[in-house]
Amino acid sequence: MKNRKPVILISIAVFIFGVLYLLMADKGILKFYKLKGEVDSLKTEVEALKKENRKLYMEIDSLGKKVPAKMEEIAREKHNMKMKNEIKIKVEEE
């Protein structure tokens, strides 16, 4: 019985060290979950950027085809233009 006690203590110590290593190492479980969260966040950001890109491509396409309504919208925004009988209202963001 006395010979088993050191073996059990060493086994427990190795087990605890192994668990701590799996949790705290550079490639451990905690690092895995942190990186998984970052990946999920980046995927969301990529989807938002893809959506914005599609919108911009459609805008470029409409300008390339010289869609009159789009040309008028750009002229109004860029050159502060307005039609007769319109009142310009400036909205300032805080």
Sequence and secondary structure as in RCSB ss.txt:
>XXXX:A:sequence
MKNRKPVILISIAVFIFGVLYLLMADKGILKFYKLKGEVDSLKTEVEALKKENRKLYMEIDSLGKKVPAKMEEIA
REKHNMKMKNEIKIKVEEE
>XXXX:A:secstr
 TTHHHHHHHHHHHHHHHHHHHHHSTTSHHHHHHHHHHHHHHHHHHHHHHHHHHHHHHHHHHHHTT HHHHHHHH
HHHHT   TT         
